[in-house]
Amino acid sequence: MTGTDRQVRLAPRIEDVAVHCALNDGTAVCLRTITPDDAPLIREGIAKLSAESRYLRFFSPAPVLPDAVVERLADVDGHDHIAWGAICSDCPGRPPIGAVHAVRHRHDGPVGEFSVAVLDEFQGQGLARMMTAALLVHCHAEGLDVLDVHMLSENAAAKRLVKSMGAAWAGESAGVAEYRLDVAAAIEALRADADAPGVQDVLRTLEGANGAAD
């Protein structure tokens, strides 16, 4: 067996890699893929969102969402539904503090839908961009090339996030704005963001794993 063959055989899959990095304020976090076993953590995270954040993410301020919603968010297979979550490594109990999802419109199709949520006290610290970077690298590896984003028109933070990655405005209806994000172009935009060291850590870790596996 050559050294190259050994590297290919030993290379970790993206979904098996945990990324240890830090928010802008230095808080240590761990990013990893979400699995169906994470349903309790998803429910816990949703309950900790403020009413405003739940409204912006789920279009409903209800403190407890239907079980079907939680089950759908946890129904992750790493191909048609790709999801990454963040754990606060510095916090007691290592609670979940954010999640990002990409769900294909149809099995094996190149287009899916993107969503992201971050607990209120961790917003504004670069976490959404870091989780999105992980998600996009994973999407690219799985052939998910384009992500549609549906957000309330008043969600300024979500608009800033997707527009910073080159998302194109696709329309607006009944107070919901629609954007379309090219995955490869968005990764390039994130790679060029030298002011986001956490994002660069994510890209280096996951693209290194993906490159070794190719």
Secondary structure, 3 states (H helix, E strand, C coil): CCHHHHHHHHCCCHHHCCEEEECCCCCEEEEEECCHHHHHHHHHHHHHCCHHHHHHHHCCCCCCCCHHHHHHHHCCCCCCEEEEEEEECCCCCCCEEEEEEEEECCCCCCEEEEEEEECHHHCCCCHHHHHHHHHHHHHHHCCCCEEEEEEECCCHHHHHHHHHCCCEEEEEECCEEEEEEEHHHHHHHHHCCCCCHHHHHHHHHHHHHHHHHC
